[in-house]
Amino acid sequence: MLTSFNTIFIISLMALAVCSPVAHADYSNLSIPQVKYKDGQPNPHSTAISSLLSQVARRTSIEVNREPLQINLSNPNLYRYPFIYMAGNEKFGSFSQNDLHRLRDYLNYGGFLLIDDNSAKANSKFDTSVREMIDALFPQVPLQKISRDHSVFRSFYLINRVAGRVQINPYLEGINIKGRTVLIYTTNDLGGAWARDKLGQWTHDTVGGGKRQRQLTIRLGVNIIMYALTLDYKKDMVHLPIILERLRRYQLP
Protein backbone atom coordinates (compact mmCIF):
# COMPACT_ATOMS: atom_id res chain seq x y z
CA MET A 1 0.00 0.00 0.00
CA LEU A 2 1.13 3.54 -0.67
CA THR A 3 0.54 4.62 2.90
CA SER A 4 2.75 1.79 4.13
CA PHE A 5 5.55 2.84 1.79
CA ASN A 6 5.40 6.42 3.03
CA THR A 7 5.15 5.40 6.68
CA ILE A 8 8.12 3.04 6.49
CA PHE A 9 10.08 5.57 4.45
CA ILE A 10 9.48 8.33 7.01
CA ILE A 11 10.26 6.07 9.98
CA SER A 12 13.46 4.94 8.29
CA LEU A 13 14.58 8.51 7.70
CA MET A 14 13.80 9.48 11.29
CA ALA A 15 15.75 6.49 12.55
CA LEU A 16 18.70 7.40 10.36
CA ALA A 17 18.62 10.92 11.73
CA VAL A 18 19.33 9.64 15.23
CA CYS A 19 21.95 7.15 13.95
CA SER A 20 19.91 4.06 14.68
CA PRO A 21 20.35 0.97 12.49
CA VAL A 22 17.62 0.54 9.87
CA ALA A 23 16.70 -2.53 7.86
CA HIS A 24 16.00 -1.61 4.23
CA ALA A 25 13.42 -3.77 2.48
CA ASP A 26 13.04 -3.96 -1.29
CA TYR A 27 10.23 -1.41 -1.28
CA SER A 28 12.68 1.21 0.00
CA ASN A 29 14.21 1.22 -3.51
CA LEU A 30 12.28 3.98 -5.22
CA SER A 31 11.17 3.22 -8.77
CA ILE A 32 9.30 5.75 -10.91
CA PRO A 33 7.28 4.16 -13.72
CA GLN A 34 6.37 6.20 -16.76
CA VAL A 35 2.71 6.18 -17.77
CA LYS A 36 1.96 4.50 -21.11
CA TYR A 37 -0.86 5.76 -23.31
CA LYS A 38 -2.12 5.25 -26.84
CA ASP A 39 -1.12 7.51 -29.72
CA GLY A 40 1.31 10.37 -29.16
CA GLN A 41 4.84 9.91 -27.82
CA PRO A 42 4.85 8.78 -24.16
CA ASN A 43 8.64 8.62 -23.78
CA PRO A 44 10.42 11.51 -25.55
CA HIS A 45 13.40 11.46 -23.17
CA SER A 46 14.05 7.79 -22.40
CA THR A 47 16.81 8.43 -19.84
CA ALA A 48 15.23 11.37 -18.01
CA ILE A 49 13.85 9.48 -15.00
CA SER A 50 16.91 7.26 -14.63
CA SER A 51 19.12 10.34 -14.64
CA LEU A 52 16.95 12.14 -12.09
CA LEU A 53 16.91 9.09 -9.80
CA SER A 54 20.70 9.03 -9.95
CA GLN A 55 20.71 12.61 -8.69
CA VAL A 56 18.20 11.73 -5.97
CA ALA A 57 20.44 8.90 -4.76
CA ARG A 58 23.48 11.18 -4.63
CA ARG A 59 21.77 14.10 -2.95
CA THR A 60 19.40 12.42 -0.47
CA SER A 61 19.15 9.29 1.69
CA ILE A 62 16.66 7.64 -0.69
CA GLU A 63 17.64 4.33 -2.25
CA VAL A 64 16.58 4.11 -5.88
CA ASN A 65 16.05 1.62 -8.67
CA ARG A 66 17.04 3.28 -11.98
CA GLU A 67 15.69 0.55 -14.22
CA PRO A 68 13.37 2.15 -16.82
CA LEU A 69 9.75 1.18 -16.21
CA GLN A 70 6.58 1.87 -18.12
CA ILE A 71 3.13 1.15 -16.80
CA ASN A 72 -0.45 1.17 -18.02
CA LEU A 73 -3.02 2.67 -15.69
CA SER A 74 -4.85 -0.66 -15.85
CA ASN A 75 -1.83 -2.51 -14.45
CA PRO A 76 -2.67 -4.11 -11.06
CA ASN A 77 0.82 -3.15 -9.83
CA LEU A 78 0.05 0.56 -10.13
CA TYR A 79 -0.56 0.86 -6.39
CA ARG A 80 2.92 -0.45 -5.61
CA TYR A 81 4.45 2.84 -6.73
CA PRO A 82 4.07 6.06 -4.72
CA PHE A 83 5.17 8.24 -7.66
CA ILE A 84 4.44 7.98 -11.40
CA TYR A 85 5.58 10.19 -14.27
CA MET A 86 3.75 11.08 -17.48
CA ALA A 87 5.54 12.82 -20.34
CA GLY A 88 4.95 13.66 -23.98
CA ASN A 89 5.25 16.16 -26.79
CA GLU A 90 2.24 15.35 -28.98
CA LYS A 91 -1.51 14.99 -28.75
CA PHE A 92 -2.52 11.66 -27.21
CA GLY A 93 -5.64 9.52 -27.13
CA SER A 94 -8.20 9.80 -24.35
CA PHE A 95 -7.98 7.44 -21.41
CA SER A 96 -10.88 5.10 -20.80
CA GLN A 97 -13.27 5.78 -17.93
CA ASN A 98 -11.91 2.71 -16.14
CA ASP A 99 -8.34 4.03 -16.41
CA LEU A 100 -9.39 7.46 -15.17
CA HIS A 101 -11.23 5.85 -12.26
CA ARG A 102 -8.14 3.84 -11.31
CA LEU A 103 -5.90 6.90 -11.57
CA ARG A 104 -8.32 8.95 -9.46
CA ASP A 105 -8.34 6.25 -6.78
CA TYR A 106 -4.55 5.96 -6.95
CA LEU A 107 -4.15 9.70 -6.33
CA ASN A 108 -6.85 9.83 -3.64
CA TYR A 109 -5.23 6.96 -1.75
CA GLY A 110 -1.79 8.54 -1.55
CA GLY A 111 -0.22 8.29 -5.00
CA PHE A 112 1.38 11.16 -6.88
CA LEU A 113 1.56 12.04 -10.59
CA LEU A 114 4.04 14.41 -12.27
CA ILE A 115 3.08 15.42 -15.82
CA ASP A 116 5.81 16.95 -17.97
CA ASP A 117 5.22 18.64 -21.34
CA ASN A 118 8.36 17.94 -23.39
CA SER A 119 7.26 19.81 -26.53
CA ALA A 120 9.06 23.08 -25.67
CA LYS A 121 6.05 24.92 -27.11
CA ALA A 122 3.43 27.13 -25.53
CA ASN A 123 -0.13 25.84 -25.89
CA SER A 124 1.12 22.59 -27.41
CA LYS A 125 -1.08 19.74 -28.57
CA PHE A 126 0.22 17.72 -25.60
CA ASP A 127 -0.84 20.56 -23.29
CA THR A 128 -4.35 20.48 -24.75
CA SER A 129 -4.58 16.71 -24.24
CA VAL A 130 -3.32 17.00 -20.66
CA ARG A 131 -5.87 19.62 -19.73
CA GLU A 132 -8.67 17.58 -21.25
CA MET A 133 -7.48 14.53 -19.31
CA ILE A 134 -7.31 16.43 -16.02
CA ASP A 135 -10.77 17.93 -16.56
CA ALA A 136 -12.12 14.39 -16.99
CA LEU A 137 -10.08 13.09 -14.07
CA PHE A 138 -11.16 15.73 -11.54
CA PRO A 139 -14.18 17.58 -12.99
CA GLN A 140 -14.90 19.23 -9.62
CA VAL A 141 -11.30 20.28 -8.87
CA PRO A 142 -9.66 22.82 -11.18
CA LEU A 143 -5.98 22.77 -12.14
CA GLN A 144 -4.43 25.77 -10.38
CA LYS A 145 -1.12 27.59 -10.24
CA ILE A 146 1.02 26.43 -7.31
CA SER A 147 1.93 29.33 -5.05
CA ARG A 148 5.56 30.07 -4.23
CA ASP A 149 4.96 29.35 -0.53
CA HIS A 150 4.00 25.74 -1.34
CA SER A 151 6.03 23.06 0.43
CA VAL A 152 7.30 21.67 -2.87
CA PHE A 153 9.61 24.69 -3.08
CA ARG A 154 11.27 23.87 0.23
CA SER A 155 10.86 20.10 0.65
CA PHE A 156 14.63 19.67 0.18
CA TYR A 157 16.17 22.69 -1.52
CA LEU A 158 14.90 26.22 -1.09
CA ILE A 159 13.73 27.15 -4.58
CA ASN A 160 12.48 30.55 -5.72
CA ARG A 161 12.19 29.87 -9.44
CA VAL A 162 10.51 27.28 -11.65
CA ALA A 163 13.03 26.05 -14.22
CA GLY A 164 13.16 23.47 -17.01
CA ARG A 165 14.98 22.87 -20.28
CA VAL A 166 12.91 25.77 -21.61
CA GLN A 167 11.01 28.53 -19.84
CA ILE A 168 7.45 28.32 -21.16
CA ASN A 169 5.73 29.24 -17.87
CA PRO A 170 7.28 30.61 -14.66
CA TYR A 171 5.00 28.45 -12.50
CA LEU A 172 3.85 24.92 -11.80
CA GLU A 173 0.20 23.88 -11.82
CA GLY A 174 -1.39 21.30 -9.58
CA ILE A 175 -4.45 19.51 -8.27
CA ASN A 176 -5.06 19.63 -4.52
CA ILE A 177 -7.14 17.04 -2.70
CA LYS A 178 -7.85 17.54 1.02
CA GLY A 179 -4.79 19.73 1.51
CA ARG A 180 -2.42 17.51 -0.45
CA THR A 181 -1.13 18.20 -3.93
CA VAL A 182 -1.61 14.90 -5.76
CA LEU A 183 -0.69 16.02 -9.28
CA ILE A 184 1.83 18.54 -10.58
CA TYR A 185 1.94 19.70 -14.19
CA THR A 186 4.83 21.56 -15.82
CA THR A 187 5.16 22.90 -19.35
CA ASN A 188 8.93 23.54 -19.14
CA ASP A 189 10.28 20.14 -20.26
CA LEU A 190 11.95 19.01 -17.04
CA GLY A 191 12.86 15.68 -18.63
CA GLY A 192 14.84 17.38 -21.37
CA ALA A 193 17.11 18.96 -18.76
CA TRP A 194 17.51 15.69 -16.82
CA ALA A 195 18.26 13.31 -19.70
CA ARG A 196 21.77 12.01 -20.44
CA ASP A 197 23.17 9.82 -23.21
CA LYS A 198 25.06 6.53 -22.78
CA LEU A 199 28.31 8.42 -22.23
CA GLY A 200 26.79 10.48 -19.43
CA GLN A 201 26.56 13.68 -21.47
CA TRP A 202 23.48 15.87 -21.36
CA THR A 203 21.31 15.10 -24.37
CA HIS A 204 19.81 18.59 -24.69
CA ASP A 205 21.04 22.12 -24.07
CA THR A 206 19.00 24.28 -21.76
CA VAL A 207 17.52 27.36 -23.41
CA GLY A 208 18.34 30.67 -21.76
CA GLY A 209 20.04 29.82 -18.48
CA GLY A 210 22.92 27.41 -19.12
CA LYS A 211 24.34 25.24 -16.33
CA ARG A 212 22.55 27.14 -13.60
CA GLN A 213 19.19 26.49 -15.24
CA ARG A 214 19.93 22.76 -15.45
CA GLN A 215 20.91 22.61 -11.79
CA LEU A 216 17.71 24.41 -10.81
CA THR A 217 15.72 21.88 -12.87
CA ILE A 218 17.44 18.97 -11.12
CA ARG A 219 16.76 20.55 -7.75
CA LEU A 220 13.11 21.01 -8.67
CA GLY A 221 12.87 17.33 -9.62
CA VAL A 222 14.43 16.30 -6.30
CA ASN A 223 12.03 18.57 -4.44
CA ILE A 224 8.98 17.18 -6.21
CA ILE A 225 10.00 13.62 -5.32
CA MET A 226 10.71 14.56 -1.70
CA TYR A 227 7.37 16.33 -1.43
CA ALA A 228 5.51 13.35 -2.86
CA LEU A 229 7.18 10.82 -0.57
CA THR A 230 7.27 12.62 2.76
CA LEU A 231 3.67 13.92 2.78
CA ASP A 232 2.89 15.72 6.05
CA TYR A 233 6.52 15.51 7.16
CA LYS A 234 7.74 17.47 4.15
CA LYS A 235 8.44 20.72 6.02
CA ASP A 236 10.58 19.09 8.70
CA MET A 237 12.44 16.40 6.78
CA VAL A 238 14.56 18.95 4.92
CA HIS A 239 16.52 19.43 8.13
CA LEU A 240 17.43 15.78 8.69
CA PRO A 241 21.13 15.51 9.56
CA ILE A 242 21.60 12.46 7.34
CA ILE A 243 20.49 14.41 4.27
CA LEU A 244 22.62 17.43 5.08
CA GLU A 245 25.62 15.19 5.68
CA ARG A 246 25.12 13.53 2.29
CA LEU A 247 25.08 16.95 0.62
CA ARG A 248 28.23 18.03 2.46
CA ARG A 249 30.05 14.82 1.60
CA TYR A 250 29.43 15.12 -2.12
CA GLN A 251 29.69 18.91 -2.18
CA LEU A 252 26.83 19.06 -4.63
CA PRO A 253 25.67 22.40 -6.05
C-alpha positions in Angstrom: 0.0 0.0 0.0 1.1 3.5 -0.7 0.5 4.6 2.9 2.7 1.8 4.1 5.5 2.8 1.8 5.4 6.4 3.0 5.2 5.4 6.7 8.1 3.0 6.5 10.1 5.6 4.5 9.5 8.3 7.0 10.3 6.1 10.0 13.5 4.9 8.3 14.6 8.5 7.7 13.8 9.5 11.3 15.8 6.5 12.5 18.7 7.4 10.4 18.6 10.9 11.7 19.3 9.6 15.2 22.0 7.1 14.0 19.9 4.1 14.7 20.3 1.0 12.5 17.6 0.5 9.9 16.7 -2.5 7.9 16.0 -1.6 4.2 13.4 -3.8 2.5 13.0 -4.0 -1.3 10.2 -1.4 -1.3 12.7 1.2 0.0 14.2 1.2 -3.5 12.3 4.0 -5.2 11.2 3.2 -8.8 9.3 5.7 -10.9 7.3 4.2 -13.7 6.4 6.2 -16.8 2.7 6.2 -17.8 2.0 4.5 -21.1 -0.9 5.8 -23.3 -2.1 5.3 -26.8 -1.1 7.5 -29.7 1.3 10.4 -29.2 4.8 9.9 -27.8 4.9 8.8 -24.2 8.6 8.6 -23.8 10.4 11.5 -25.6 13.4 11.5 -23.2 14.0 7.8 -22.4 16.8 8.4 -19.8 15.2 11.4 -18.0 13.9 9.5 -15.0 16.9 7.3 -14.6 19.1 10.3 -14.6 16.9 12.1 -12.1 16.9 9.1 -9.8 20.7 9.0 -9.9 20.7 12.6 -8.7 18.2 11.7 -6.0 20.4 8.9 -4.8 23.5 11.2 -4.6 21.8 14.1 -2.9 19.4 12.4 -0.5 19.2 9.3 1.7 16.7 7.6 -0.7 17.6 4.3 -2.3 16.6 4.1 -5.9 16.1 1.6 -8.7 17.0 3.3 -12.0 15.7 0.5 -14.2 13.4 2.1 -16.8 9.8 1.2 -16.2 6.6 1.9 -18.1 3.1 1.2 -16.8 -0.5 1.2 -18.0 -3.0 2.7 -15.7 -4.9 -0.7 -15.8 -1.8 -2.5 -14.5 -2.7 -4.1 -11.1 0.8 -3.1 -9.8 0.0 0.6 -10.1 -0.6 0.9 -6.4 2.9 -0.4 -5.6 4.5 2.8 -6.7 4.1 6.1 -4.7 5.2 8.2 -7.7 4.4 8.0 -11.4 5.6 10.2 -14.3 3.8 11.1 -17.5 5.5 12.8 -20.3 5.0 13.7 -24.0 5.3 16.2 -26.8 2.2 15.3 -29.0 -1.5 15.0 -28.8 -2.5 11.7 -27.2 -5.6 9.5 -27.1 -8.2 9.8 -24.4 -8.0 7.4 -21.4 -10.9 5.1 -20.8 -13.3 5.8 -17.9 -11.9 2.7 -16.1 -8.3 4.0 -16.4 -9.4 7.5 -15.2 -11.2 5.8 -12.3 -8.1 3.8 -11.3 -5.9 6.9 -11.6 -8.3 8.9 -9.5 -8.3 6.3 -6.8 -4.5 6.0 -6.9 -4.2 9.7 -6.3 -6.8 9.8 -3.6 -5.2 7.0 -1.8 -1.8 8.5 -1.6 -0.2 8.3 -5.0 1.4 11.2 -6.9 1.6 12.0 -10.6 4.0 14.4 -12.3 3.1 15.4 -15.8 5.8 16.9 -18.0 5.2 18.6 -21.3 8.4 17.9 -23.4 7.3 19.8 -26.5 9.1 23.1 -25.7 6.1 24.9 -27.1 3.4 27.1 -25.5 -0.1 25.8 -25.9 1.1 22.6 -27.4 -1.1 19.7 -28.6 0.2 17.7 -25.6 -0.8 20.6 -23.3 -4.3 20.5 -24.8 -4.6 16.7 -24.2 -3.3 17.0 -20.7 -5.9 19.6 -19.7 -8.7 17.6 -21.3 -7.5 14.5 -19.3 -7.3 16.4 -16.0 -10.8 17.9 -16.6 -12.1 14.4 -17.0 -10.1 13.1 -14.1 -11.2 15.7 -11.5 -14.2 17.6 -13.0 -14.9 19.2 -9.6 -11.3 20.3 -8.9 -9.7 22.8 -11.2 -6.0 22.8 -12.1 -4.4 25.8 -10.4 -1.1 27.6 -10.2 1.0 26.4 -7.3 1.9 29.3 -5.1 5.6 30.1 -4.2 5.0 29.3 -0.5 4.0 25.7 -1.3 6.0 23.1 0.4 7.3 21.7 -2.9 9.6 24.7 -3.1 11.3 23.9 0.2 10.9 20.1 0.6 14.6 19.7 0.2 16.2 22.7 -1.5 14.9 26.2 -1.1 13.7 27.1 -4.6 12.5 30.6 -5.7 12.2 29.9 -9.4 10.5 27.3 -11.6 13.0 26.1 -14.2 13.2 23.5 -17.0 15.0 22.9 -20.3 12.9 25.8 -21.6 11.0 28.5 -19.8 7.4 28.3 -21.2 5.7 29.2 -17.9 7.3 30.6 -14.7 5.0 28.5 -12.5 3.9 24.9 -11.8 0.2 23.9 -11.8 -1.4 21.3 -9.6 -4.4 19.5 -8.3 -5.1 19.6 -4.5 -7.1 17.0 -2.7 -7.8 17.5 1.0 -4.8 19.7 1.5 -2.4 17.5 -0.4 -1.1 18.2 -3.9 -1.6 14.9 -5.8 -0.7 16.0 -9.3 1.8 18.5 -10.6 1.9 19.7 -14.2 4.8 21.6 -15.8 5.2 22.9 -19.3 8.9 23.5 -19.1 10.3 20.1 -20.3 12.0 19.0 -17.0 12.9 15.7 -18.6 14.8 17.4 -21.4 17.1 19.0 -18.8 17.5 15.7 -16.8 18.3 13.3 -19.7 21.8 12.0 -20.4 23.2 9.8 -23.2 25.1 6.5 -22.8 28.3 8.4 -22.2 26.8 10.5 -19.4 26.6 13.7 -21.5 23.5 15.9 -21.4 21.3 15.1 -24.4 19.8 18.6 -24.7 21.0 22.1 -24.1 19.0 24.3 -21.8 17.5 27.4 -23.4 18.3 30.7 -21.8 20.0 29.8 -18.5 22.9 27.4 -19.1 24.3 25.2 -16.3 22.5 27.1 -13.6 19.2 26.5 -15.2 19.9 22.8 -15.5 20.9 22.6 -11.8 17.7 24.4 -10.8 15.7 21.9 -12.9 17.4 19.0 -11.1 16.8 20.6 -7.7 13.1 21.0 -8.7 12.9 17.3 -9.6 14.4 16.3 -6.3 12.0 18.6 -4.4 9.0 17.2 -6.2 10.0 13.6 -5.3 10.7 14.6 -1.7 7.4 16.3 -1.4 5.5 13.4 -2.9 7.2 10.8 -0.6 7.3 12.6 2.8 3.7 13.9 2.8 2.9 15.7 6.0 6.5 15.5 7.2 7.7 17.5 4.2 8.4 20.7 6.0 10.6 19.1 8.7 12.4 16.4 6.8 14.6 18.9 4.9 16.5 19.4 8.1 17.4 15.8 8.7 21.1 15.5 9.6 21.6 12.5 7.3 20.5 14.4 4.3 22.6 17.4 5.1 25.6 15.2 5.7 25.1 13.5 2.3 25.1 17.0 0.6 28.2 18.0 2.5 30.1 14.8 1.6 29.4 15.1 -2.1 29.7 18.9 -2.2 26.8 19.1 -4.6 25.7 22.4 -6.0 
